Amino acid sequence: MSRQQHGVTCLVFAAAAAVLYIRLRRAAQTRGEDGSSESEPVPRCIGDGVLGAIGNTPLVRIASLSAATGCEVYAKAEFCNPGGSVKDRVAVRMLRDALDSGALRAGGLVTEGTAGSTGISLALVAPALGVRCHIVMPDDVASEKSATISALGASVQRVRPVSITHPEHFVNVARRLAAEECSAHGHGAAFFADQFENTSNYKAHVDTTGPEIWRQTGGKVHAFVAGAGTGGTLAGVASYLKRVSGAKVACYLADPPGSGLYNAVMRGVFYDSVEAEGKRLRHPADTIVEGVGINRRTANWALCPQLQGAFRVTDAEAVAMARHLRHADGLWVGSSAAVNCVGALRVAQALGKGHTIVTVLCDGGSRHVSRFWDDAVLQQHGLQPPPRGTELDSLLTHRAVTQGEVGRAPN
């Protein structure tokens, strides 16, 4: 062998050895010190305090609903946020935007009128952003919500349920308190979060929830469905998904009893028969469901793109779905999440097999123990969960009865 050939041979062996070394190093990094094998190294994920733990929630496949419909039914597990609900995203965005704009200054007071989840989220993140928190809520919501807010260090004021036009409505009380604080101590001393009209709510979902769903499904999502209270989640997610997909993602509303949103989508008018004079029994609607449903056009709802349809969801359906998810899938969810999952079931049935449907598990069942998950309270509302193991059958059967209530929005 000539000296030149010998040199070439050495180079070939050296290159092969380098390749082998790189492969062995990669394998060693993947296996880990204990020799266990993994498909890829586990990345380090470090969040900056409680704020860094908000968002990027799992997208979970609901196996039972997927099997029953022939679709892939997924839900954003928002109860995995540190405050236990989707409202963590909204609370952070509203407060950061207020601080950035000067509407609230460090050490100031944030007030909010809420049925619970937003109050919990604001109470959680306020200290991390250097502000104080005061929550006003109706006294007929689940008691564990106000107890949680107090435990988080915020002050809570419970008021009787009255019409939104009444000065003592919980939203109006919270707004008035912020105005009085600013009058006494100057601009920025207090900030009324106003989740219904504050479009930072909508932006939180355009910028985080929507992109997460698109990324987690690999862009393969056919439909999104959710209920609406403030309208921020549905409007924000729908806006993002329609924009990124070229309007190919169909979006739907799931609406509980007494809410006027179903008619707003299907007929262009905010009205429900419960609102007829002499029929209203309580505010905001005659329902066991908390957190979704409304009878007015909010600033966040106004940003919602045209929806492809809406589905009415009864209290009985929400109760049946919640019990089914607990028994069949191990998912313990709140009332609004149950409404969303009924909506996902209806969308899957309407579109047919082979579609990917996404909804939102707004919160878990722990903040609904004293109402939605209390059988005695359900009985007071004339509700009785179906026998265990038959809940999904009752939902599938009930659709034949309510099919006339399901429709597509006019073009």
N, C-alpha and C positions, 0 to 999 in steps of 0.2 A: 504494500500500500504506500502510495506516494505521500509526501508531507502534506500536499494540498488536500488529497482525499481524506487523510487522517483528520485534518482540521475541520472539514465539512462534517465528517462523522461525529466529531466531538460537539459541534454546534447542534446537530440533530438531537443527540442524547441530552444535551443541556436544555434544549427547548422542551423536549418531552418531560424531563424531570421538573421543569418549572410548571408545566401544565398540571402534572400529577400533584405537585406541592399545593398549587392553588385549589385544586379539587379537594384535597385532603383537609386543607384549612377550612374551606366552606362547610365540609361535612362535619368537622369538629365544632364549628360555631353553631351549626344547626342542631347537633345532638345535645350539646350542653355538657356540663361537667359530669353528670350522672350517667351519661351514655344513652339517655332516652332520645328517641328519634322524633323530630318535628319536621313539618313540611317547610318551614321557614323560621328564621329567628323571630322571637317575640319582641316587638319594638317597645321602647320605654315610652310611657305616656304620662307626662307630669303636668297637672293642672295647677294654676295659681290660685290656691285657696278654694273657697266654695264657688266662686264665680267661674273658675276653670273647670269645675265639674258639671256645669250646666250645658246641655245640648249633647249632640252626637250620641243620642240614645239608640238602643238596639231596634232593629226592625225585625219583629218576630213573626214567624209563620204560624197562623192559627190552623192547626192540623185538622181539627174536626170540621170546621167550616169549609176548608179546602176540599176535604174528602166528600162532603155532602153536595158540593156544587160543581166539582170538576174544574174549579178555578184555583189559582194561587191567591189566597187571602192573607194579606200581611197587615200588621199594625205597628205603629211607632209606640214603643213602650215608654211613654212620657213619665210614668211613675218612677222611672229610674233616675230622674233628676233629683238633686239633693233635697228640694222642697216637696218632692212627691207628685209634681204635676207639670203639665205643659206651660203653666203660667210663670214658671221660673224664667223662661226665655223672655217673656213679655216684661216682667218686673225689672230685669237687668237692663233691657233696652230702654224702657221708659225713664229709669233713673239716670242712666248714663247720658241720654240725650238731654234731660233736664239740667244736669250738672254742666254739660258741655255748652249749653245755650245760656246759662246763667239764670234760668227759671228757678233753679234750686241751688243754694250754696251749701258748702260743707257745714255740717252741724245743724242744718235746717230740718224741717219736718215735712215728711210726705204723708198725705192723707188719701184715703180711698174708700169708696163705698162698694162693697163686694159681698157676694153670697159665700165667700170662703177661700177658694183656692188662690186667687190673686192676692188676697190679704196675707195668706201664709207665705207666699213667695216674696212679697214686699217686706214682710217682717224678717224673713231669712236674709235677704241680700242687703237691706238697708244698712246694718252695721258694717258690712264689708265695704260699703261705699261711703261710710262716714256720715250717715244721716239718721234721723229718728223716724219712727213710724207710728201712725194712729189709724186704726181701721174701724169703720162704721159698717154694721151688718144687720140684716133683719133677724129678729129673735126667733124665727121659726125654722132656721136652718139647723143642720146637725150640730149638736153642742160641742162635739169634739173639734170642730173647726175653730171656734172661738177659744177653746182651751189651748189648742196648739199655738195660735197667734200669741196668746198671753205667755206661754212657755218660751216663746222665741224672743220675748222682751219687748214686744210692741204693746201699746195700749189698745183696748177694744171697747167699743161702745155699741150695744145692741139696742135696736129701736123696733117699734112695731111695724109690720108690713103695711104700707099705704101706697097709693098710686104715685107714679113718677112725677105727676103734676103737683103733688102735695109737698109743701116746704120741709116736712119732716121725713120724707123718703130718705133712705140711707145714703143714696148718692148725693142728694141735695144737702144733707147735713155735712157730709165730708167736704163738699165744695165750699160751703159757708165757713167751716172751721179754717180752711186754708186761707180764705180771703181775709178773715179776721186776724189771723196770725201775721199776714203780710202787712195789713193795715197798721198793726201795732209795732212791728219790728222791721218793716221795709221789704222791698222787692227781694225775692229769693229766700226769705225766711221760711216760707212754706210752699209746697207744691201739691196741687190736687192732681193725682195721677190720671184719673179720668180714662180708665181703660176702654170704655165704650167709644169715646170720641178722639182719643189720642192715637194717631196713626203710627206711632212708634210700635204699637201692638202689631199692626199689619206688617210693618217692615221687619220685625223680628222673625216672622215666618217666611217672608220673601228671602231673607238673607241666610236663614239657618235651616228651618224645618224642611222647606221645599227642596233646597239643594241636597240635603241629607237623604231624602227619599229617592231622589233621582240617582244619586250616587250608589245607594245601597241596593237599588233594583237594577243597576247597570243600564238605566235608561229604558228598561222594559216594564213600563207600567201603563195599563190601559185606562184605569179609572181611579179617582180619588173621591171619597165620600166622608162627610163629617157633619155634625150638628153645628149650630152657631148660636152664640150668646152675644158677645161683643161683635162677632163676625171676623175677628182678626185671623184666627187659624185658617178657616175655610177660604177667606179672601186671599190671604197671603200665600198659602200653599197652592191654591188653584192658579193664581196669577203666575207664580214661578213655573209650575209644571206646564201650563199652556204656552208660556213664552219659550221655554227650552225645547219643547216637543213640536213647536209649530202648530199649536192648538190641537194636537192629536190626542191628548189625554182628556177623557171625558170626566167632568166633575159634577158631583151631586150633593144635595142637601138631605140630611136626615133630621126630621123635626118632631118634637114631642107635642102632647096635647096642649091646647091653649095658646100656642105660639102662632103668630101670623106669618111666619117666614115661608111656610109651604105655599100659601096663597100668593105671597109676594113673588115667588119664583114661577109658579104655575099660571097665575092670573094677573100679576102686576099690581096687586093691592095688598097692603098689610091689614089682614083681618082674619079672625077666626070666630066660629059660632059661639065659642065660650065667652067672647067679648060682648055678645048681645046683652042688652039691658035686662037685668034680672037673672042672668045665668052665671055671672062671675061669682065664685065662692071664695077665692083667695088670690093673692098677688104673688107672682106674675101670672100663674096659670094653675088650673086644677090638675096638678101632676105631682107624682112622687119624685120626679127627676129634678136634679139641681144642676145649674151651670149652663144649660142650653135652652134656647127658646126666648123669643122677644117679640114685641109688637110695635117696634118703631125702626126707622132707618137710621142706623148709626154711621158715623164717618168711616169706620172700618168696613162695614158692610157695603157702603157705597163704592168701595174700591174693588169689590168682587167682580170678576169677569162673568159673562153670561154662563149660567149653569145648564147642563143638559137635562136636568130633571130634579125632582124632589120626591121624598118618600115620607109618609106619615109613620111615626113609630108610637104605638100605644104604651101606656105604663105596663100593661100585662106582657107585652113583647119584651120590653126592657128588663123586667124582672126575670122572665124565662131565659133570656139570653145570658144575663149575669150568672144565674144558677147553672146554666149549661156550661159556660166557660170555666167556672170553678170546678165542676165535676169532671168534665171531659178533657180540659186542657191545663188545669192547674192555674188558671189566670183569675185572680181575685180583683175585680175592677169596680169602679164607681158607676153611678147611674148614667152619666153622660157618655162614658166609654161604652156602656151596654147599648145605648141608643146608637152610637156609631157602628157597633158591630152588627146590629140589626140592619142598619143601612148598607153595610158591606155585603151581608147576605142577600138583601134585595137587589143590589146592583149586580152581583154575581148571577142571580137568577134571571135578571132582565137581559144581561149581555150574553149569557150562555157559557158553555164550557170553554176552557183554554185561555181565559183572560186573567190578567194580574190586577187584583184590586187592593188598594191601600186605604187604611183608615188610621185613626188615632186613639190610643188608650190614654185618655186625658189624665186620669189619676187612678189610684188603687182604691180598694174597698175600705181601707182603714179609716178614712174620714167620712164614711157613710154608715158606720156601724149602728148608730142610734136611729136611723131612718130607713134608708133603702135596704139595709141588711137586717132590719129588725122585723120579724114576721108579725109581731103584734101591731106595729105601725102599718104594715101592709094591709092587715085585716081592717084597720080603721079606714083605709082608702078603698075597701072592697076588693082587695087583691089577694090572690092565693097562688103561690108558685106551683107549677105543674109537678106531679110526682117525679122523683129523681130518676133520671134516665130517659124521660119523655119530653124534656124541655125543647130539644131541637125539633122533634116530631111536631110539637105544638106550633112552633114557629113556621115550619114548612107547610103545615096544614092551614094555618091562619092566613097565609098569603092568598089562598084561593078565595077567601072571604073578602079580603081588603084590596084585591087586585084593581078594583075600580078607582082606588085612591092613589094608585101609582101611575105616574105619567111623565111625559117629557115636556119641558118648558117650551113655550111657543118661540119660533124663530124670530 
